[in-house]
Amino acid sequence: MLYIDEEKIEDLLADAKGTPAHKIDAVLNKAGSLKRLALDETAALLTVEDPRIIEKIFKAAAYVKNEIYGNRIVLFAPLYISNYCANRCVYCAFQSGNPEVKRKHLTADEIRAQTEWLLKRGHKRVLIVAGESGVPGKSAIDYYIEAVEAVYSARVGPHYIKRVNINCAPLSVEEFKRLKASHIGTYQLFQETYHEATYRKCHLKGPKSDPDNRLSAVDRAFTAGIDDVGIGPLYGLYDYSFETLAMMMHIEHLEKKFNVGPHTISVPRIEPAAGSEFSLNPPYKVADEDFKKLIAVIRLSVPYTGMILTTRETAEMRDEVINLGISQISAESKTSPGGYSDNEKWGGQFTTSDRRSLEEMIAMLIRKGHIPSFCAACYRRDRTGEKFMGLAKPGLIKGMCSVNALVTFKEYLDDFATPKLKEEGYGLIGKEVPKLDARSKEQVKKLFAAVDAGLRDEYV
């Protein structure tokens, strides 16, 4: 597989087993200075089995996350627009030929209606998701652009979606240029597995059966000018340590070629999917303790990168691992086209475990002392790609994120929260504002006044 040296990965993991505690401490000290870890250092952390040392890894990850991003957590919702797919992936309900899934693609009007449903709940950030297939009468790229435009055009009073990210099929450079021109935020594409033999066993038919085309699609996106990309494996297809280290190898390639790594990394585990026996008992099922460890190791290995946790995980797991490095979470997700208004009568991609509403998620974050954020300022201020990394790597993005998170949180409380939640939210704001530096306090004061005056979507 392109860029992925499987033999080197296996050798690094074998050599790392039994790394002395003092060397692990040295790696954690390096991570604590917000420096990227080398492959052998990541391998050393992945092979740790001593619970006492794992606890050190957890504490280091929490520290690094706070130093880079502060205590804010960005919230978003996926918006599935089509479950038509030309691929046959053994773990996915959308696979072609699956009789248990009713197929549906949303029209532009239906996409707008779904977006309005989300806006009424308070959402401001959307991830469009589509099966890898076109729709009748349209090419895939034309459909994606139509969907992006439909989401951005939706309005509920003063509310609209601030940022549209998209998870869709690999495209050509020219198609990626068109996608960028539609003003997407992040382009997200999961390799699923970086182990070639496993990849070919799990992807039996369709354009996705070519692992190199999928891997090189991220390069094509960068070449087309999309400098915010999201990547990640699907944990459970192959050994989690291999997948994590292979992803780091992929990131090293991106950093070397484009001088920037991924904007986000996602950490999905396989969940049961209709019509997929494979998904019920994945061959490399990741235990909860290993899952927590790999999240912390990723945070330490690429400290500048946002980490996403979806509703695949249980509420209990999500509440726990937020402290290990997660910076973005989805809320009240539906995984079928039209799922927000029709109770998912069309086939969903997989089973979700955490079904709490956006309000319930915000209440949980408040209790844990996290600032719920709906911010999209970096994208609008052209703080993307290298510019974002230049602020994130030394921890300079934290102040801007904190200000904008507080402002978007106040907007949510004023416009959508119940009286009880509003009281709790303002209590958190009252604790957070005094922690800001003098300049940030002045910015917050000015922006809060604008919100009180009826303005929305103000940011620094």
C-alpha positions in Angstrom: 0.0 0.0 0.0 1.3 3.5 -0.9 3.4 5.2 1.9 2.8 2.3 4.3 5.8 0.1 5.1 4.2 -2.9 6.8 7.5 -4.6 7.6 8.8 -1.5 9.3 5.7 -1.1 11.4 5.8 -4.7 12.6 9.5 -4.3 13.4 8.9 -1.1 15.4 6.1 -2.7 17.4 8.2 -5.8 18.1 11.2 -3.7 19.2 9.1 -1.5 21.4 7.8 -4.3 23.6 9.2 -4.1 27.0 10.5 -0.6 26.6 11.9 0.4 30.1 9.9 2.7 32.2 12.5 5.5 32.1 12.4 5.6 28.3 8.6 5.8 28.5 9.0 8.7 30.9 11.3 10.4 28.4 8.7 10.0 25.6 6.0 11.5 27.9 8.3 14.4 28.8 8.8 15.1 25.1 5.0 15.0 24.5 4.5 17.3 27.4 6.5 19.9 25.6 3.9 19.7 22.7 6.3 18.1 20.3 5.3 15.5 17.7 6.4 12.0 18.5 8.5 9.8 16.2 7.2 6.4 15.0 9.4 4.5 17.5 8.2 6.7 20.4 4.5 6.1 19.4 5.2 2.4 19.2 6.7 2.4 22.7 3.5 3.9 24.1 1.2 1.6 22.1 2.9 -1.5 23.6 2.7 -0.4 27.2 0.8 -2.9 29.3 1.6 -1.8 32.9 -1.6 -0.1 34.3 0.5 2.3 36.3 2.3 3.6 33.2 -0.9 3.7 31.2 -2.3 6.0 33.8 0.7 8.3 33.2 -0.1 8.2 29.5 -3.7 9.2 30.3 -2.6 12.1 32.4 -0.1 13.3 29.8 -2.8 13.2 27.1 -5.2 15.2 29.2 -2.5 17.8 29.8 -1.5 18.1 26.1 -5.2 18.4 25.0 -5.7 21.2 27.5 -2.6 23.0 26.5 -3.5 23.0 22.8 -7.2 23.3 22.8 -8.2 24.2 26.4 -11.4 22.7 27.9 -13.7 23.4 25.0 -15.5 20.6 23.1 -16.8 21.3 19.6 -20.2 19.8 18.8 -21.6 18.7 15.4 -24.1 16.4 13.7 -23.7 14.1 10.8 -26.2 14.5 7.9 -26.5 11.4 5.8 -27.8 12.4 2.3 -27.7 9.0 0.5 -27.2 5.3 1.3 -26.7 4.2 -2.3 -23.3 2.7 -2.6 -21.3 1.0 -5.4 -19.0 -0.8 -3.0 -19.2 -4.0 -1.1 -17.5 -3.5 2.2 -18.2 -6.4 4.6 -18.7 -4.3 7.7 -21.1 -1.7 6.3 -24.9 -1.8 5.9 -24.6 0.4 2.9 -22.8 -2.2 0.9 -24.2 -2.9 -2.6 -26.6 -5.7 -2.8 -27.6 -5.6 0.9 -31.3 -6.5 0.9 -31.8 -5.3 4.4 -31.4 -1.7 3.6 -34.0 0.5 1.9 -32.2 2.9 -0.4 -32.8 6.6 -0.4 -31.1 9.8 -1.6 -32.2 13.1 -0.4 -33.3 15.9 -2.7 -32.0 19.4 -2.2 -35.3 20.4 -0.5 -35.1 17.3 1.8 -31.5 18.2 2.7 -32.6 21.7 3.6 -35.5 20.3 5.7 -33.1 18.0 7.6 -30.8 21.0 8.1 -33.6 23.1 9.5 -34.4 20.3 12.0 -30.8 20.4 13.2 -30.9 24.2 13.4 -34.0 24.2 15.5 -32.1 22.0 18.0 -29.2 24.5 18.1 -26.7 22.8 15.8 -24.3 25.0 13.8 -21.8 22.5 12.3 -22.7 19.6 10.0 -20.8 16.7 8.5 -22.4 15.5 5.2 -22.0 11.8 4.7 -22.9 9.9 1.5 -22.5 6.4 0.2 -20.0 6.1 -2.6 -22.4 6.3 -5.5 -24.0 8.9 -7.7 -27.7 9.5 -7.9 -29.9 9.3 -11.0 -29.2 12.1 -13.4 -26.3 13.5 -11.5 -22.6 12.8 -11.1 -21.4 12.2 -7.6 -19.5 15.6 -7.5 -22.6 17.5 -8.7 -24.7 15.8 -6.0 -22.2 16.6 -3.3 -22.0 20.3 -4.3 -25.8 20.5 -4.5 -26.0 19.1 -1.0 -23.4 21.6 0.4 -25.3 24.5 -1.1 -28.6 23.2 0.3 -27.2 23.0 3.8 -25.7 26.5 3.7 -29.0 27.9 2.3 -31.1 26.6 5.2 -32.4 29.3 7.6 -34.4 29.1 10.9 -34.8 32.7 12.0 -31.2 34.1 12.5 -29.7 30.6 12.6 -27.8 28.9 9.8 -25.0 26.3 9.5 -21.6 27.9 9.9 -19.4 25.1 8.6 -20.1 22.1 6.4 -17.6 19.3 6.4 -18.0 16.3 4.1 -17.2 12.6 4.1 -17.6 11.3 0.6 -16.0 9.2 -2.1 -12.4 9.9 -3.4 -12.4 12.4 -6.2 -10.1 13.6 -8.9 -8.0 16.8 -8.4 -10.4 18.7 -10.6 -13.4 17.4 -8.7 -11.8 18.3 -5.4 -11.2 21.8 -6.7 -15.0 22.1 -7.4 -15.7 20.8 -3.9 -13.4 23.4 -2.3 -15.1 26.1 -4.3 -18.4 25.1 -2.7 -16.8 26.3 0.6 -16.6 23.1 2.5 -14.6 23.0 5.7 -12.9 19.7 6.2 -12.8 16.8 3.7 -13.0 13.5 5.7 -11.9 10.2 4.3 -11.1 7.1 6.3 -8.7 4.5 5.0 -10.5 2.0 7.1 -7.4 -0.3 7.4 -3.8 0.3 6.5 -3.1 -3.4 6.3 -3.2 -4.3 2.6 -4.3 -7.9 2.9 -7.0 -7.1 5.3 -8.1 -4.2 3.2 -8.6 -6.4 0.2 -10.5 -9.0 2.2 -12.9 -6.4 3.6 -13.5 -4.4 0.4 -14.7 -6.9 -2.2 -16.3 -4.8 -5.0 -16.5 -1.3 -6.4 -14.0 1.6 -6.6 -13.2 1.3 -2.9 -11.6 -2.1 -3.5 -8.4 -0.2 -4.7 -6.5 0.7 -1.4 -4.0 3.0 -3.2 -6.7 5.1 -4.9 -8.3 5.7 -1.5 -5.0 6.5 0.2 -3.8 8.9 -2.5 -7.2 10.7 -2.5 -6.0 12.7 0.5 -3.0 13.8 -1.5 -5.3 14.8 -4.3 -7.4 16.9 -1.9 -4.4 18.7 -0.7 -3.2 19.2 -4.3 -6.6 20.8 -5.1 -6.2 23.3 -2.2 -8.3 21.6 0.5 -5.9 22.0 3.4 -8.1 20.7 6.2 -8.5 16.9 5.9 -9.8 14.3 8.3 -8.5 10.7 8.4 -8.7 7.6 10.6 -8.9 3.8 10.6 -11.9 1.7 11.4 -10.8 -0.1 14.6 -11.6 -3.8 14.6 -10.5 -4.7 11.1 -6.9 -5.3 12.1 -4.6 -5.0 15.1 -5.1 -1.5 16.7 -1.4 -0.9 17.3 -0.6 -1.6 13.7 -3.4 0.6 12.5 -2.4 3.5 14.8 1.3 3.4 13.8 0.4 3.0 10.1 -1.8 6.1 10.4 1.2 8.0 11.9 3.3 6.8 8.9 0.5 8.3 6.7 0.7 11.5 8.6 4.5 11.7 8.2 4.0 11.4 4.5 1.5 14.3 4.5 3.7 16.5 6.6 6.7 15.8 4.4 4.9 16.4 1.1 2.4 19.2 2.1 4.0 20.6 5.3 0.7 19.9 7.1 -0.9 16.9 8.7 -4.6 16.1 9.2 -6.9 18.6 10.7 -8.8 15.9 12.5 -8.4 12.2 13.3 -11.4 10.0 14.0 -11.4 6.8 16.1 -14.4 4.7 15.1 -14.8 1.2 16.3 -16.9 -1.3 14.3 -20.5 -1.4 15.4 -23.3 -3.8 14.3 -24.7 -3.0 10.9 -27.8 -4.4 9.2 -27.0 -7.2 6.8 -23.4 -7.6 8.0 -22.5 -10.7 9.9 -18.9 -9.5 9.9 -19.8 -6.4 12.0 -21.3 -8.5 14.8 -17.9 -10.2 15.6 -15.0 -8.2 14.1 -11.7 -10.2 14.0 -9.7 -7.6 16.0 -12.3 -6.2 18.4 -10.7 -3.5 20.5 -11.2 -3.8 24.2 -12.3 -0.7 26.1 -9.0 -0.3 27.9 -7.1 -0.5 24.7 -9.4 1.9 23.1 -8.8 4.5 25.8 -5.0 3.9 25.5 -5.0 4.4 21.7 -6.9 7.7 22.0 -4.4 9.0 24.5 -1.5 7.8 22.4 -2.8 9.5 19.3 -3.3 12.8 21.2 0.4 12.6 22.4 1.7 11.6 19.0 0.0 14.4 17.0 -0.9 17.0 19.6 -2.0 19.7 17.1 -4.7 17.5 15.5 -8.4 17.6 16.5 -9.8 14.3 17.6 -13.4 13.2 16.9 -15.5 10.7 18.9 -18.9 9.7 17.5 -22.1 8.2 18.9 -20.8 4.7 17.9 -19.6 4.7 21.5 -21.7 4.3 24.6 -22.6 7.4 26.7 -20.4 6.1 29.5 -17.4 5.6 27.2 -17.8 9.0 25.6 -18.0 10.8 28.9 -14.8 9.1 30.1 -12.5 9.5 27.1 -13.3 13.1 26.5 -10.6 13.8 29.1 -8.1 11.7 27.1 -7.7 14.0 24.2 -11.0 14.3 22.3 -11.8 17.8 21.0 -15.0 17.1 18.9 -18.0 15.0 19.5 -21.2 14.4 17.5 -24.6 14.6 19.2 -28.0 12.9 18.6 -26.7 11.4 15.4 -28.8 9.6 12.8 -27.0 7.4 10.2 -29.7 7.2 7.5 -30.9 9.7 4.9 -33.7 11.7 6.3 -33.2 10.1 9.7 -33.8 13.3 11.8 -37.5 13.5 10.7 -38.6 10.0 9.8 -37.1 7.9 12.6 -34.7 6.2 10.3 -37.2 4.3 8.2 -34.4 4.2 5.5 -31.4 2.0 6.2 -28.8 3.4 8.6 -25.1 2.7 8.2 -24.5 1.3 11.6 -25.9 1.1 15.1 -25.4 4.2 17.3 -25.0 3.7 21.1 -25.1 7.2 22.6 -28.6 8.6 21.7 -28.6 11.6 24.0 -30.0 14.8 22.6 -27.8 17.8 22.0 -29.2 19.4 25.2 -28.3 16.3 27.2 -24.8 16.3 25.8 -24.4 20.0 26.7 -25.6 19.3 30.2 -23.0 16.6 30.6 -20.2 18.8 29.3 -21.2 21.6 31.7 -21.1 19.1 34.6 -17.6 18.0 33.6 -16.4 21.6 33.3 -16.1 21.6 29.5 -17.1 24.5 27.3 -19.6 23.4 24.6 -18.5 25.1 21.4 -20.2 25.6 18.0 -17.3 27.8 16.7 -16.3 27.8 13.0 -14.1 30.9 13.2 -10.8 29.5 12.1 -12.4 28.4 8.8 -13.8 31.9 8.2 -10.6 33.7 9.3 -8.5 31.6 6.9 -6.9 29.8 9.9 -6.7 26.5 8.1 -3.9 24.2 6.9 -0.5 25.5 7.7 -1.8 28.6 9.3 -3.9 26.6 11.8 -1.0 24.2 12.5 1.3 27.2 13.1 -1.1 28.3 15.9 -2.0 24.9 17.2 1.5 23.4 17.6 2.7 25.9 20.1 -0.7 26.1 21.9 -1.5 29.6 20.6 -4.9 28.6 19.2 -6.2 27.9 22.7 -7.0 31.6 23.6 -8.9 32.2 20.3 -10.8 28.9 20.8 -11.8 29.8 24.3 -13.2 33.2 23.4 -15.2 31.9 20.4 -16.4 28.8 22.3 -17.8 31.0 25.1 -19.5 33.3 22.6 -21.1 30.4 20.7 -22.1 28.8 24.0 -23.8 31.9 25.2 -25.7 32.1 21.9 -26.9 28.5 22.4 -28.0 29.2 26.0 -29.9 32.4 25.1 -31.6 30.9 22.0 -32.2 27.2 22.8 -31.6 26.2 26.4 -34.2 25.4 29.1 -34.2 27.7 32.1 -32.3 25.1 34.2 -29.7 24.4 31.5 -29.3 28.2 31.0 -28.6 28.7 34.7 -26.0 25.9 34.7 -24.4 27.2 31.6 -24.1 30.7 32.8 -22.6 29.3 36.0 -19.9 27.7 33.9 -19.3 30.9 31.9 -19.0 32.8 35.2 -16.2 30.4 36.2 -14.4 30.5 32.8 -14.3 34.2 31.9 -12.0 35.1 34.9 -9.5 32.5 33.7 -8.9 34.4 30.4 -6.1 36.9 29.9 -6.9 40.6 29.9 -7.2 40.9 26.1 -9.5 37.9 25.8 -11.7 39.2 28.6 -12.2 42.4 26.7 -13.0 40.5 23.5 -15.6 38.3 25.4 -17.1 41.4 27.0 -17.5 43.1 23.6 -18.9 39.9 21.9 -21.3 39.1 24.7 -22.7 42.6 24.4 -23.2 42.0 20.7 -25.1 38.8 21.5 -27.3 40.6 24.1 -28.0 43.2 21.4 -29.4 40.5 19.1 -26.4 39.9 16.9 -25.3 36.3 16.1 -22.2 34.7 14.7 -19.7 37.2 16.1 -16.2 35.8 16.6 -12.5 36.7 16.7 
